[in-house]
Amino acid sequence: MIKCLILEDEKSAQKVLKNYIKKTPFLECIGIYETGLNIPIAELQKIDVLFLDIQLPELNGLSFLKTISNPPKVIVTTAFPNYAIEAFEEAVVDYLLKPFSYERFFKAVTRVRNDAIHQNKEVDKNLFLYSDKTLYKINADDVLFLKAEVDYVNVVTEEKNILILDSLRNWNEKLQNFRFIQVHRSYIINIDKIKKIYGNQVFISDKAIPIGKTYKDDFLKKIK
C-alpha cells in the first residue's frame, strides 16, 4: 500500500484528490494539510508520496519542498503551468495541471507504484487498468498479449479485452520484470502463453501473431 499526504488549501481540490485516492486500490491517504508549516516531520517520514499544491498560504509549495531533507515522491497539483521547470528541477515525479482527470492522476500514481516495486525488487503481479471509467485489477499471468491500437493498447486475456489509453512503448517498460517480450511493433506477448512458433508467427491461444524482423533475434534468444 502506498501512503500519501495531501498539501492543498482549496477545499474543492482536496475533495477531488480524496475521491481519486479512495478510488485507487493501492493508495491510502493518511492526512490533509493546508500549509506545510503544520506538517510534523514524523508525518512526512511515514508517507511514500506527497500531493503538493504550489500556491499555498504562508509558504509556497516548492519553497516548502526545498526545506525537506529526505522528501518523499512528489506529484505537483496546480493551476499554474509556469512552475513546471522549477518543479522538475526538484525531481518531482509528475506535474498535474488543474483540473485533471482521474485517468491523468492514475498515470502519475502508477509511475510512483512502479518505482516502488523496482526499488524493493519485488514483482507484484497485479496490474491495474483504467478503461471506460472502470478500474480493472488483473494478474499479469492471465494476460495473453497486448496489441497497439492507434493511441490505445488492447490488453487481451482469456476472459476479456481491455482497451486503455496508453502506448505499447510504456507497457514494454512496465512489463520488464515479467515474462513478456515485444515480438512486433504492434504486439507484446506473454512467453508462458506460447502454444507454438511457425515461420514468422507465434501462436497464443488461437491467435496467430506476426514476429517482426527487427524483433525476431531477441525473441528467439529469450525463449531459448
Backbone as ProteinMPNN parsed JSONL, in Angstrom:
{"seq_chain_A": "MIKCLILEDEKSAQKVLKNYIKKTPFLECIGIYETGLNIPIAELQKIDVLFLDIQLPELNGLSFLKTISNPPKVIVTTAFPNYAIEAFEEAVVDYLLKPFSYERFFKAVTRVRNDAIHQNKEVDKNLFLYSDKTLYKINADDVLFLKAEVDYVNVVTEEKNILILDSLRNWNEKLQNFRFIQVHRSYIINIDKIKKIYGNQVFISDKAIPIGKTYKDDFLKKIK", "coords_chain_A": {"N_chain_A": [[0.84, -1.197, 0.0], [0.583, 2.185, -0.881], [1.32, 4.993, 0.889], [-0.007, 8.238, 1.249], [-0.007, 11.864, 1.302], [-1.817, 14.899, 1.408], [-1.188, 18.177, 0.457], [-2.776, 20.942, 0.306], [-4.698, 23.842, -0.097], [-7.22, 24.489, -1.05], [-10.569, 23.621, -0.695], [-12.223, 22.33, -2.58], [-10.36, 21.193, -4.315], [-9.065, 19.5, -2.552], [-11.118, 17.695, -2.097], [-11.412, 16.479, -4.612], [-8.92, 15.152, -4.866], [-9.046, 13.433, -2.636], [-11.202, 11.786, -3.393], [-10.164, 10.609, -5.723], [-7.968, 9.216, -4.672], [-9.241, 7.437, -2.949], [-10.519, 5.901, -4.809], [-8.511, 4.449, -5.913], [-6.962, 1.407, -5.613], [-4.381, 0.831, -4.498], [-3.582, 3.006, -3.007], [-3.401, 5.025, -0.034], [-4.639, 7.585, 1.901], [-3.19, 9.474, 4.427], [-3.386, 11.901, 5.587], [-4.368, 15.425, 5.455], [-3.33, 18.649, 4.719], [-3.264, 22.247, 4.927], [-1.233, 24.032, 4.884], [2.302, 23.867, 4.678], [3.659, 24.392, 6.983], [2.349, 23.259, 9.079], [2.751, 20.546, 9.041], [3.921, 17.752, 10.718], [7.274, 16.552, 11.079], [7.545, 13.83, 11.52], [5.276, 12.859, 10.322], [5.767, 13.267, 7.62], [7.761, 11.435, 7.248], [6.451, 9.058, 7.215], [5.166, 8.714, 4.825], [4.815, 7.808, 1.3], [4.298, 9.273, -0.964], [3.715, 12.683, -1.802], [1.12, 14.875, -2.459], [1.281, 17.904, -3.861], [0.339, 21.207, -3.734], [1.066, 24.427, -5.21], [0.541, 27.229, -4.883], [0.208, 28.28, -1.893], [-0.894, 29.284, 1.425], [1.222, 31.36, 3.385], [3.655, 29.823, 2.881], [5.139, 29.037, -0.127], [4.548, 26.12, -2.117], [6.726, 24.811, -3.465], [8.861, 26.036, -2.227], [8.511, 25.058, 0.319], [9.005, 22.352, -0.197], [11.746, 22.399, -0.681], [12.737, 22.627, 1.852], [12.679, 20.157, 2.994], [14.613, 17.507, 4.056], [14.877, 14.739, 3.332], [12.868, 14.179, 1.099], [9.628, 12.715, 0.259], [8.316, 10.939, -2.641], [7.045, 13.243, -4.992], [4.115, 14.645, -6.31], [3.075, 17.239, -8.152], [0.254, 19.36, -7.917], [-1.45, 21.734, -9.497], [-2.769, 24.917, -10.669], [-1.182, 26.426, -12.192], [0.964, 26.611, -14.859], [3.517, 27.669, -15.107], [5.419, 27.011, -13.212], [6.587, 24.633, -13.759], [9.214, 23.936, -14.741], [10.894, 24.648, -12.588], [9.823, 22.918, -10.699], [10.421, 20.324, -11.734], [13.148, 20.466, -11.559], [13.436, 20.003, -8.923], [13.077, 17.369, -8.85], [10.466, 16.249, -8.988], [7.875, 13.792, -9.388], [5.714, 14.024, -11.137], [3.658, 16.494, -12.827], [0.721, 17.865, -12.412], [-1.824, 19.574, -13.992], [-4.477, 21.514, -12.907], [-7.88, 21.666, -14.014], [-7.547, 18.169, -13.546], [-7.996, 14.932, -14.971], [-9.193, 11.726, -13.694], [-7.937, 9.715, -15.056], [-5.523, 10.892, -15.855], [-4.425, 11.414, -13.345], [-4.195, 8.782, -12.395], [-2.248, 7.755, -14.082], [-0.009, 9.162, -13.178], [0.265, 8.281, -10.471], [0.678, 5.596, -10.863], [3.195, 5.571, -11.898], [4.664, 6.171, -9.608], [4.096, 3.891, -8.107], [5.256, 1.865, -9.716], [7.942, 2.574, -9.519], [8.365, 2.089, -6.816], [8.035, -0.683, -6.661], [10.17, -1.503, -8.239], [12.378, -0.55, -6.753], [12.146, -2.041, -4.424], [12.642, -4.466, -5.412], [10.691, -6.329, -5.838], [8.246, -8.344, -7.382], [5.205, -7.474, -8.141], [2.388, -8.939, -9.2], [-0.055, -7.899, -9.812], [-1.95, -5.995, -12.007], [-3.244, -2.821, -12.679], [-5.753, -1.507, -14.56], [-7.116, 1.189, -16.248], [-10.075, 1.858, -17.804], [-12.709, 3.068, -19.751], [-14.002, 4.482, -17.634], [-13.729, 2.675, -15.594], [-11.907, 0.757, -13.219], [-9.832, -1.878, -13.598], [-8.614, -4.824, -12.066], [-6.157, -7.05, -12.729], [-4.303, -10.121, -13.045], [-0.94, -10.413, -14.0], [-0.146, -12.85, -15.041], [-2.385, -13.771, -16.298], [-2.634, -12.453, -18.64], [-2.673, -12.639, -22.134], [-1.654, -11.349, -24.463], [-0.605, -8.062, -25.604], [-1.833, -5.513, -27.671], [-1.113, -2.893, -29.906], [-3.284, -0.231, -30.635], [-3.67, 2.222, -32.468], [-3.886, 5.078, -30.663], [-4.234, 3.638, -28.403], [-3.948, 0.758, -26.186], [-4.627, -2.618, -26.422], [-5.364, -4.872, -24.042], [-5.26, -8.217, -23.744], [-6.895, -10.965, -22.37], [-7.806, -14.367, -21.441], [-10.458, -14.15, -20.767], [-11.382, -11.529, -21.313], [-11.105, -8.418, -23.212], [-9.328, -5.435, -22.673], [-9.362, -2.137, -23.336], [-7.09, 0.42, -23.237], [-6.039, 3.816, -22.807], [-3.009, 4.429, -23.853], [0.483, 3.777, -24.582], [2.271, 1.267, -26.45], [4.969, 1.276, -26.047], [5.273, 2.336, -23.44], [4.162, 0.216, -22.002], [5.906, -1.82, -22.584], [8.078, -1.07, -21.043], [6.912, -1.165, -18.478], [6.478, -3.862, -18.137], [8.883, -5.123, -17.8], [9.814, -6.635, -15.658], [8.404, -8.923, -15.84], [7.361, -11.968, -17.559], [7.289, -11.191, -20.379], [7.551, -10.205, -23.816], [8.353, -8.075, -26.542], [7.331, -8.722, -29.793], [6.74, -7.666, -32.166], [6.113, -4.517, -33.784], [3.573, -3.885, -33.025], [2.814, -5.69, -31.076], [3.054, -7.197, -27.85], [3.877, -10.09, -26.11], [2.902, -12.727, -23.803], [5.237, -14.87, -22.703], [4.835, -17.352, -21.486], [2.439, -18.159, -22.489], [2.704, -19.1, -25.004], [1.863, -21.278, -27.638], [2.815, -22.456, -29.977], [5.428, -21.97, -32.451], [5.629, -20.94, -35.69], [7.256, -20.52, -38.623], [7.27, -17.141, -39.296], [5.517, -16.524, -37.308], [3.939, -16.478, -34.102], [1.995, -18.425, -31.95], [-0.566, -17.684, -29.802], [-2.854, -18.925, -27.677], [-5.578, -19.228, -29.796], [-4.705, -17.38, -31.557], [-2.802, -16.065, -34.161], [0.185, -14.429, -34.176], [2.197, -11.995, -35.686], [5.787, -12.105, -36.119], [8.063, -9.625, -35.993], [10.783, -8.614, -38.152], [12.865, -7.131, -36.969], [12.624, -7.81, -34.352], [12.915, -10.501, -34.095], [15.384, -11.946, -33.577], [16.034, -11.27, -30.867], [13.762, -12.255, -29.641], [13.938, -15.068, -30.155], [16.281, -15.656, -28.75], [15.467, -15.13, -26.177], [13.446, -17.047, -25.64], [14.908, -19.337, -25.75]], "CA_chain_A": [[0.0, 0.0, 0.0], [1.332, 3.438, -0.961], [0.734, 6.007, 1.772], [0.166, 9.569, 0.678], [-0.45, 13.022, 2.074], [-2.253, 15.997, 0.543], [-0.904, 19.544, 0.905], [-3.668, 21.688, -0.587], [-5.532, 24.743, 0.716], [-8.566, 24.632, -1.621], [-11.435, 22.505, -0.285], [-12.696, 21.589, -3.759], [-9.228, 20.4, -4.805], [-8.891, 18.433, -1.563], [-12.18, 16.702, -2.321], [-11.078, 15.737, -5.833], [-7.818, 14.249, -4.569], [-9.542, 12.386, -1.726], [-12.027, 10.854, -4.181], [-9.284, 9.866, -6.624], [-7.173, 8.296, -3.857], [-10.157, 6.391, -2.478], [-10.857, 5.089, -5.975], [-7.312, 3.729, -6.35], [-6.788, 0.346, -4.6], [-3.07, 0.748, -3.866], [-3.274, 4.26, -2.328], [-4.037, 5.317, 1.247], [-4.378, 8.949, 2.353], [-3.054, 9.494, 5.888], [-3.544, 13.247, 6.126], [-4.567, 16.569, 4.578], [-2.884, 19.895, 5.349], [-3.45, 23.433, 4.089], [0.058, 24.718, 4.841], [3.4, 22.986, 5.028], [4.153, 24.71, 8.32], [1.624, 22.459, 10.073], [3.006, 19.11, 8.884], [5.007, 17.239, 11.563], [8.322, 15.821, 10.361], [7.25, 12.398, 11.656], [4.228, 12.539, 9.345], [6.42, 13.201, 6.305], [8.582, 10.225, 7.198], [5.566, 7.897, 7.082], [4.496, 8.645, 3.522], [5.552, 7.476, 0.081], [4.07, 10.31, -1.977], [3.087, 13.933, -1.362], [0.437, 15.67, -3.476], [1.715, 19.237, -3.448], [-0.087, 22.428, -4.414], [2.139, 25.42, -5.183], [0.051, 28.477, -4.286], [-0.261, 27.965, -0.543], [-0.725, 30.383, 2.378], [2.437, 31.477, 4.215], [4.868, 29.277, 2.267], [4.995, 28.427, -1.446], [4.732, 24.675, -2.066], [8.071, 24.415, -3.864], [9.759, 26.516, -1.171], [8.379, 24.077, 1.392], [9.677, 21.124, -0.633], [13.194, 22.599, -0.547], [13.121, 22.557, 3.272], [12.633, 18.754, 3.435], [15.923, 16.899, 3.816], [14.672, 13.498, 2.577], [11.461, 14.261, 0.699], [9.007, 11.561, -0.402], [7.976, 11.213, -4.031], [6.152, 14.4, -5.031], [3.308, 14.923, -7.501], [2.558, 18.613, -8.047], [-1.106, 19.585, -8.41], [-1.543, 23.19, -9.515], [-3.437, 25.549, -11.814], [-0.199, 27.316, -12.805], [1.958, 25.847, -15.612], [4.82, 28.336, -15.179], [6.348, 26.498, -12.202], [6.952, 23.259, -14.124], [10.67, 23.75, -14.832], [11.414, 24.675, -11.226], [9.362, 21.708, -10.018], [11.179, 19.158, -12.193], [14.5, 20.619, -11.023], [13.372, 19.408, -7.58], [12.889, 15.92, -9.077], [9.095, 15.776, -8.755], [7.512, 12.661, -10.246], [4.806, 14.474, -12.19], [3.147, 17.859, -12.685], [-0.663, 17.791, -12.864], [-2.474, 20.878, -14.106], [-5.906, 21.519, -12.588], [-8.465, 20.429, -13.485], [-7.005, 16.981, -14.2], [-8.898, 13.778, -14.937], [-8.715, 10.566, -12.931], [-7.033, 8.98, -15.935], [-4.213, 11.555, -15.764], [-3.985, 11.149, -11.968], [-3.834, 7.365, -12.29], [-0.974, 7.594, -14.787], [1.038, 9.702, -12.299], [0.483, 7.436, -9.288], [1.205, 4.319, -11.338], [4.638, 5.777, -12.009], [5.186, 6.036, -8.241], [3.966, 2.472, -7.74], [6.253, 1.095, -10.457], [9.246, 2.89, -8.925], [8.426, 1.408, -5.515], [8.223, -2.116, -6.938], [11.534, -1.674, -8.748], [13.31, -0.316, -5.658], [12.04, -3.151, -3.474], [12.967, -5.681, -6.159], [9.578, -7.261, -5.704], [7.384, -8.388, -8.556], [3.776, -7.511, -7.831], [1.779, -9.354, -10.462], [-1.334, -7.235, -10.036], [-1.952, -4.858, -12.923], [-4.468, -2.026, -12.58], [-6.012, -0.917, -15.87], [-8.247, 2.121, -16.239], [-10.714, 1.876, -19.116], [-14.141, 3.359, -19.786], [-14.407, 4.895, -16.283], [-13.68, 1.497, -14.718], [-10.567, 0.313, -12.866], [-9.771, -3.341, -13.59], [-7.452, -5.452, -11.453], [-5.909, -8.354, -13.345], [-2.997, -10.702, -12.757], [-0.104, -10.42, -15.205], [-0.097, -14.214, -15.575], [-3.608, -14.035, -17.065], [-2.591, -11.699, -19.902], [-2.164, -13.384, -23.287], [-0.809, -10.431, -25.229], [-1.042, -6.678, -25.718], [-1.769, -5.066, -29.057], [-1.253, -1.448, -30.118], [-4.454, 0.154, -31.432], [-3.513, 3.672, -32.676], [-3.491, 5.727, -29.401], [-4.658, 2.757, -27.311], [-3.375, -0.583, -26.088], [-5.638, -3.621, -26.124], [-4.824, -5.913, -23.167], [-6.11, -9.384, -24.033], [-6.826, -12.133, -21.507], [-8.726, -15.422, -21.896], [-11.84, -13.78, -20.464], [-11.833, -10.229, -21.82], [-10.188, -7.446, -23.783], [-9.454, -4.148, -22.004], [-8.74, -1.118, -24.18], [-6.647, 1.527, -22.391], [-5.361, 4.919, -23.484], [-1.598, 4.35, -23.489], [1.318, 3.35, -25.705], [2.927, -0.036, -26.28], [6.303, 1.569, -25.51], [5.14, 2.424, -21.985], [3.895, -1.112, -21.443], [7.135, -2.603, -22.703], [8.879, -0.715, -19.863], [6.212, -1.616, -17.27], [6.473, -5.325, -18.036], [10.26, -5.631, -17.829], [10.021, -7.62, -14.591], [7.504, -10.047, -16.079], [7.766, -12.813, -18.682], [6.703, -10.654, -21.601], [8.527, -9.716, -24.787], [7.771, -7.486, -27.743], [7.694, -9.525, -30.966], [6.32, -6.904, -33.35], [5.873, -3.125, -33.357], [2.208, -3.773, -32.513], [2.467, -6.776, -30.143], [3.847, -7.731, -26.747], [3.228, -11.354, -25.76], [3.267, -13.454, -22.591], [6.021, -16.033, -23.149], [4.268, -18.576, -20.929], [1.191, -18.495, -23.191], [3.009, -19.548, -26.367], [1.499, -22.664, -27.962], [3.775, -22.921, -30.984], [6.021, -20.965, -33.334], [5.674, -21.484, -37.051], [7.724, -19.482, -39.534], [7.357, -15.816, -38.678], [4.326, -16.331, -36.479], [3.869, -17.14, -32.811], [0.585, -18.673, -31.674], [-1.023, -17.515, -28.422], [-4.22, -19.443, -27.742], [-5.857, -19.497, -31.207], [-4.336, -16.167, -32.276], [-1.501, -16.048, -34.822], [0.771, -13.09, -34.025], [3.406, -11.895, -36.522], [7.069, -11.788, -35.495], [8.747, -8.644, -36.834], [12.185, -8.925, -38.447], [13.776, -6.466, -36.023], [12.405, -8.368, -33.016], [12.994, -11.966, -34.133], [16.581, -12.481, -32.919], [15.878, -11.124, -29.416], [12.698, -13.168, -29.226], [14.427, -16.45, -30.162], [17.254, -15.777, -27.652], [14.718, -15.111, -24.917], [12.743, -18.297, -25.405], [15.892, -20.416, -25.584]], "C_chain_A": [[0.877, 1.25, 0.0], [0.621, 4.501, -0.131], [1.027, 7.397, 1.232], [-0.422, 10.649, 1.576], [-0.785, 14.138, 1.093], [-1.893, 17.33, 1.193], [-1.601, 20.483, -0.079], [-4.603, 22.553, 0.243], [-6.949, 24.922, 0.177], [-9.405, 23.395, -1.289], [-11.883, 21.668, -1.475], [-11.598, 20.686, -4.315], [-8.923, 19.252, -3.845], [-9.883, 17.306, -1.821], [-11.884, 15.841, -3.539], [-9.984, 14.712, -5.544], [-8.253, 13.11, -3.643], [-10.341, 11.335, -2.483], [-11.161, 9.988, -5.093], [-8.468, 8.825, -5.851], [-8.032, 7.119, -3.379], [-10.494, 5.4, -3.593], [-9.704, 4.17, -6.407], [-6.913, 2.692, -5.299], [-5.45, 0.345, -3.869], [-2.645, 2.04, -3.163], [-4.034, 4.379, -1.007], [-3.646, 6.735, 1.673], [-4.299, 8.974, 3.878], [-3.169, 10.907, 6.468], [-3.717, 14.31, 5.063], [-4.166, 17.832, 5.343], [-3.059, 21.05, 4.365], [-2.196, 24.293, 4.028], [1.142, 23.758, 5.301], [3.923, 23.213, 6.435], [3.505, 23.853, 9.405], [1.947, 20.964, 10.025], [4.155, 18.676, 9.785], [6.019, 16.449, 10.726], [8.047, 14.314, 10.386], [6.201, 11.949, 10.636], [4.834, 12.393, 7.949], [7.231, 11.92, 6.146], [7.756, 8.953, 7.002], [5.099, 7.667, 5.653], [5.435, 8.289, 2.378], [5.426, 8.562, -0.966], [3.32, 11.493, -1.374], [2.442, 14.61, -2.562], [0.562, 17.136, -3.063], [1.153, 20.342, -4.331], [1.05, 23.445, -4.31], [1.708, 26.715, -4.501], [-0.595, 28.175, -2.937], [-0.085, 29.173, 0.366], [0.597, 30.253, 3.143], [3.709, 30.985, 3.527], [4.541, 28.57, 0.959], [5.334, 26.931, -1.38], [6.129, 24.214, -2.423], [9.11, 24.89, -2.848], [9.719, 25.554, 0.016], [9.128, 22.794, 1.046], [11.186, 21.222, -0.427], [13.664, 22.519, 0.908], [13.18, 21.118, 3.787], [13.951, 18.073, 3.072], [15.834, 15.597, 3.011], [13.216, 13.425, 2.139], [10.928, 12.956, 0.115], [8.865, 11.862, -1.9], [6.935, 12.332, -4.047], [5.439, 14.488, -6.38], [2.696, 16.309, -7.307], [1.156, 18.674, -8.625], [-1.358, 21.091, -8.347], [-2.298, 23.684, -10.747], [-2.457, 26.4, -12.617], [0.904, 26.526, -13.517], [3.374, 26.417, -15.519], [5.825, 27.881, -14.124], [6.936, 25.137, -12.585], [8.46, 23.026, -14.139], [11.291, 23.704, -13.441], [11.042, 23.399, -10.477], [10.186, 20.494, -10.431], [12.659, 19.25, -11.793], [14.596, 20.052, -9.599], [13.026, 17.92, -7.64], [11.487, 15.434, -8.715], [8.781, 14.676, -9.765], [6.655, 13.11, -11.421], [4.249, 15.849, -11.827], [1.737, 17.882, -13.278], [-1.294, 19.177, -12.853], [-3.972, 20.748, -13.85], [-6.693, 22.181, -13.722], [-7.913, 19.221, -14.247], [-7.962, 15.809, -13.986], [-8.339, 12.672, -14.042], [-7.71, 9.771, -13.758], [-5.617, 9.559, -15.857], [-3.6, 11.33, -14.374], [-3.456, 9.725, -11.843], [-2.495, 7.09, -12.966], [0.182, 8.055, -13.898], [1.319, 8.768, -11.127], [0.99, 6.048, -9.666], [2.72, 4.403, -11.491], [5.305, 5.629, -10.632], [5.187, 4.562, -7.827], [5.027, 1.621, -8.437], [7.66, 1.328, -9.909], [9.432, 2.141, -7.608], [8.686, -0.081, -5.699], [9.658, -2.377, -7.374], [12.561, -1.542, -7.624], [13.313, -1.474, -4.659], [12.401, -4.501, -4.084], [11.905, -6.762, -5.961], [8.739, -7.211, -6.974], [5.946, -8.562, -8.108], [3.047, -7.799, -9.132], [0.413, -8.735, -10.726], [-1.157, -6.03, -10.951], [-3.287, -4.139, -12.774], [-4.652, -1.253, -13.884], [-7.262, -0.042, -15.807], [-8.814, 2.245, -17.647], [-12.204, 2.141, -18.969], [-14.702, 3.612, -18.382], [-14.45, 3.744, -15.279], [-12.229, 1.119, -14.466], [-10.58, -1.207, -12.729], [-8.486, -3.801, -12.9], [-7.29, -6.833, -12.073], [-4.511, -8.825, -12.964], [-2.206, -10.787, -14.063], [-0.056, -11.808, -15.852], [-1.299, -14.541, -16.452], [-3.619, -13.323, -18.42], [-1.989, -12.577, -21.0], [-1.191, -12.535, -24.086], [-1.395, -9.025, -25.172], [-0.852, -6.242, -27.165], [-1.969, -3.557, -29.139], [-2.435, -1.186, -31.04], [-4.466, 1.675, -31.548], [-3.038, 4.31, -31.355], [-3.819, 4.868, -28.183], [-3.833, 1.475, -27.299], [-4.493, -1.531, -25.681], [-4.975, -4.741, -25.317], [-5.769, -7.112, -23.244], [-5.842, -10.508, -23.036], [-7.752, -13.202, -22.082], [-10.176, -14.967, -21.777], [-12.3, -12.49, -21.129], [-10.709, -9.454, -22.473], [-10.422, -6.114, -23.077], [-8.662, -3.123, -22.817], [-8.397, 0.093, -23.32], [-5.924, 2.575, -23.226], [-3.903, 4.949, -23.024], [-0.818, 3.933, -24.735], [1.968, 2.0, -25.4], [4.335, 0.156, -25.708], [6.263, 1.64, -23.98], [4.969, 1.046, -21.365], [5.1, -2.036, -21.581], [8.057, -2.333, -21.514], [8.243, -1.262, -18.584], [6.35, -3.113, -17.047], [7.866, -5.942, -18.042], [10.518, -6.702, -16.782], [9.152, -8.864, -14.754], [7.997, -10.836, -17.299], [7.024, -12.423, -19.959], [7.823, -10.193, -22.53], [7.79, -9.136, -25.994], [8.275, -8.267, -28.952], [7.391, -8.81, -32.284], [6.059, -5.487, -32.889], [4.48, -2.934, -32.769], [1.863, -4.799, -31.443], [3.529, -7.007, -29.072], [3.134, -8.997, -26.289], [3.726, -11.885, -24.421], [3.956, -14.746, -23.027], [5.409, -17.345, -22.672], [2.984, -19.016, -21.631], [1.432, -18.983, -24.62], [2.615, -21.017, -26.55], [2.461, -23.252, -28.992], [4.314, -21.729, -31.768], [6.153, -21.61, -34.702], [6.07, -20.356, -38.001], [7.912, -18.168, -38.795], [6.099, -15.481, -37.88], [4.466, -17.086, -35.159], [2.391, -17.265, -32.462], [0.321, -18.586, -30.172], [-2.501, -17.874, -28.406], [-4.5, -19.763, -29.213], [-5.481, -18.324, -32.096], [-2.929, -16.288, -32.851], [-0.966, -14.617, -34.808], [2.054, -13.022, -34.841], [4.648, -11.576, -35.691], [7.806, -10.842, -36.443], [10.223, -8.979, -37.015], [13.139, -8.349, -37.413], [13.666, -7.028, -34.611], [12.744, -9.866, -32.946], [14.198, -12.526, -33.379], [16.466, -12.422, -31.399], [14.828, -12.089, -28.873], [13.204, -14.602, -29.133], [15.452, -16.678, -29.043], [16.529, -15.9, -26.32], [14.066, -16.454, -24.634], [13.685, -19.48, -25.269], [16.486, -20.41, -24.189]], "O_chain_A": [[1.809, 1.355, 0.797], [-0.523, 4.863, -0.406], [2.145, 7.7, 0.817], [-1.218, 10.38, 2.476], [-0.117, 14.301, 0.072], [-2.25, 17.581, 2.344], [-1.08, 20.776, -1.155], [-5.232, 22.064, 1.182], [-7.803, 25.458, 0.883], [-9.0, 22.266, -1.568], [-11.921, 20.44, -1.395], [-11.862, 19.558, -4.732], [-8.564, 18.157, -4.277], [-9.537, 16.125, -1.769], [-12.077, 14.625, -3.512], [-10.099, 13.548, -5.927], [-7.869, 11.958, -3.847], [-10.182, 10.137, -2.248], [-11.391, 8.785, -5.221], [-8.296, 7.697, -6.31], [-7.602, 5.966, -3.404], [-10.722, 4.217, -3.344], [-9.907, 3.229, -7.175], [-6.554, 3.073, -4.184], [-5.384, -0.101, -2.723], [-1.488, 2.171, -2.763], [-5.16, 3.898, -0.879], [-2.461, 7.046, 1.791], [-5.235, 8.543, 4.552], [-3.064, 11.098, 7.68], [-3.283, 14.145, 3.923], [-4.608, 18.054, 6.47], [-3.01, 20.867, 3.149], [-2.11, 25.197, 3.197], [0.928, 22.941, 6.196], [4.557, 22.332, 7.017], [4.035, 23.729, 10.509], [1.475, 20.199, 10.866], [5.267, 19.182, 9.635], [5.646, 15.76, 9.777], [8.284, 13.613, 9.402], [6.229, 10.818, 10.151], [4.456, 11.499, 7.191], [7.367, 11.391, 5.043], [8.296, 7.9, 6.664], [4.684, 6.563, 5.301], [6.653, 8.441, 2.464], [6.336, 8.761, -1.771], [2.418, 11.329, -0.552], [3.108, 14.892, -3.559], [0.016, 17.552, -2.041], [1.451, 20.41, -5.523], [1.9, 23.339, -3.426], [2.42, 27.238, -3.644], [-1.782, 27.857, -2.853], [0.784, 30.008, 0.113], [1.018, 29.152, 3.496], [4.738, 31.66, 3.582], [3.759, 27.62, 0.937], [6.268, 26.523, -0.691], [6.674, 23.326, -1.767], [10.122, 24.223, -2.634], [10.743, 25.27, 0.638], [9.805, 22.218, 1.897], [11.829, 20.245, -0.044], [14.857, 22.361, 1.166], [13.672, 20.876, 4.889], [14.353, 18.069, 1.909], [16.636, 15.38, 2.103], [12.42, 12.696, 2.732], [11.688, 12.176, -0.46], [9.259, 12.934, -2.358], [6.042, 12.36, -3.201], [6.062, 14.417, -7.439], [1.891, 16.518, -6.399], [0.89, 18.114, -9.689], [-1.465, 21.657, -7.259], [-2.445, 22.963, -11.734], [-2.841, 27.024, -13.606], [1.695, 25.845, -12.864], [4.337, 25.713, -15.825], [6.974, 28.323, -14.143], [7.701, 24.555, -11.816], [8.934, 22.023, -13.606], [12.11, 22.834, -13.147], [11.845, 22.862, -9.713], [10.608, 19.714, -9.577], [13.342, 18.23, -11.7], [15.671, 19.676, -9.132], [12.724, 17.295, -6.623], [11.332, 14.329, -8.193], [9.35, 14.637, -10.856], [6.832, 12.649, -12.548], [4.351, 16.303, -10.687], [1.574, 17.915, -14.498], [-1.296, 19.864, -11.832], [-4.652, 19.96, -14.506], [-6.223, 23.148, -14.322], [-7.824, 19.257, -15.475], [-8.639, 15.713, -12.963], [-7.162, 12.684, -13.681], [-6.749, 9.221, -13.221], [-4.636, 8.817, -15.799], [-2.4, 11.087, -14.25], [-2.398, 9.494, -11.256], [-1.702, 6.284, -12.478], [1.233, 7.415, -13.865], [2.479, 8.49, -10.821], [1.663, 5.396, -8.867], [3.436, 3.432, -11.245], [6.376, 5.034, -10.514], [6.163, 4.061, -7.268], [5.631, 0.749, -7.812], [8.47, 0.403, -9.841], [10.512, 1.625, -7.32], [9.478, -0.67, -4.963], [10.285, -3.343, -6.94], [13.505, -2.328, -7.548], [14.358, -1.837, -4.118], [12.462, -5.524, -3.402], [12.208, -7.954, -5.923], [8.551, -6.147, -7.564], [5.523, -9.659, -7.741], [3.084, -6.993, -10.061], [-0.209, -9.015, -11.751], [-0.323, -5.159, -10.701], [-4.34, -4.775, -12.747], [-3.804, -0.444, -14.261], [-8.324, -0.483, -15.369], [-8.124, 2.68, -18.569], [-12.879, 1.509, -18.156], [-15.723, 3.046, -17.991], [-15.119, 3.828, -14.249], [-11.408, 1.153, -15.382], [-11.252, -1.756, -11.856], [-7.412, -3.241, -13.123], [-8.173, -7.682, -11.959], [-3.649, -8.024, -12.604], [-2.74, -11.183, -15.099], [0.061, -11.922, -17.072], [-1.251, -15.471, -17.256], [-4.502, -13.559, -19.246], [-0.931, -13.18, -20.818], [-0.059, -12.94, -24.352], [-2.532, -8.828, -24.745], [0.154, -6.559, -27.799], [-2.881, -3.008, -28.52], [-2.58, -1.822, -32.084], [-5.188, 2.347, -30.812], [-1.89, 4.101, -30.964], [-3.691, 5.33, -27.049], [-3.126, 1.152, -28.254], [-5.215, -1.28, -24.716], [-4.13, -5.47, -25.836], [-6.934, -7.024, -22.855], [-4.704, -10.949, -22.876], [-8.411, -12.972, -23.096], [-11.022, -15.35, -22.586], [-13.474, -12.358, -21.475], [-9.531, -9.775, -22.319], [-11.567, -5.698, -22.896], [-7.445, -3.235, -22.962], [-9.283, 0.723, -22.742], [-5.279, 2.256, -24.225], [-3.6, 5.435, -21.934], [-1.394, 3.758, -25.809], [2.182, 1.646, -24.241], [4.833, -0.699, -24.975], [7.121, 1.07, -23.307], [5.559, 0.745, -20.328], [5.284, -2.941, -20.767], [8.734, -3.239, -21.028], [8.946, -1.766, -17.707], [6.343, -3.582, -15.909], [8.015, -7.144, -18.263], [11.351, -7.585, -16.992], [9.165, -9.753, -13.902], [8.933, -10.419, -17.981], [6.256, -13.198, -20.528], [8.91, -9.836, -22.076], [6.747, -9.641, -26.407], [9.479, -8.456, -29.125], [7.739, -9.287, -33.364], [5.805, -5.27, -31.704], [4.225, -1.939, -32.091], [0.74, -4.798, -30.938], [4.729, -7.012, -29.348], [1.918, -8.985, -26.099], [4.817, -11.543, -23.964], [3.335, -15.611, -23.645], [5.463, -18.346, -23.387], [2.495, -20.121, -21.395], [0.483, -19.248, -25.359], [2.972, -21.879, -25.747], [2.869, -24.409, -28.884], [3.744, -20.638, -31.753], [6.721, -22.693, -34.842], [5.341, -19.378, -38.171], [8.626, -18.097, -37.795], [5.68, -14.327, -37.791], [5.032, -18.178, -35.104], [1.623, -16.323, -32.655], [0.91, -19.322, -29.38], [-3.311, -17.205, -29.047], [-3.731, -20.502, -29.826], [-5.885, -18.269, -33.258], [-1.977, -16.577, -32.125], [-1.587, -13.708, -35.359], [2.914, -13.893, -34.71], [4.571, -10.866, -34.688], [8.133, -11.219, -37.568], [10.841, -9.566, -36.127], [14.108, -9.001, -37.024], [14.518, -6.756, -33.765], [12.846, -10.428, -31.855], [14.054, -13.483, -32.618], [16.762, -13.401, -30.714], [14.985, -12.662, -27.795], [12.936, -15.287, -28.146], [15.494, -17.758, -28.452], [16.926, -16.673, -25.449], [14.127, -16.948, -23.508], [13.303, -20.518, -24.728], [17.33, -21.249, -23.873]]}, "name": "protein", "num_of_chains": 1, "seq": "MIKCLILEDEKSAQKVLKNYIKKTPFLECIGIYETGLNIPIAELQKIDVLFLDIQLPELNGLSFLKTISNPPKVIVTTAFPNYAIEAFEEAVVDYLLKPFSYERFFKAVTRVRNDAIHQNKEVDKNLFLYSDKTLYKINADDVLFLKAEVDYVNVVTEEKNILILDSLRNWNEKLQNFRFIQVHRSYIINIDKIKKIYGNQVFISDKAIPIGKTYKDDFLKKIK"}
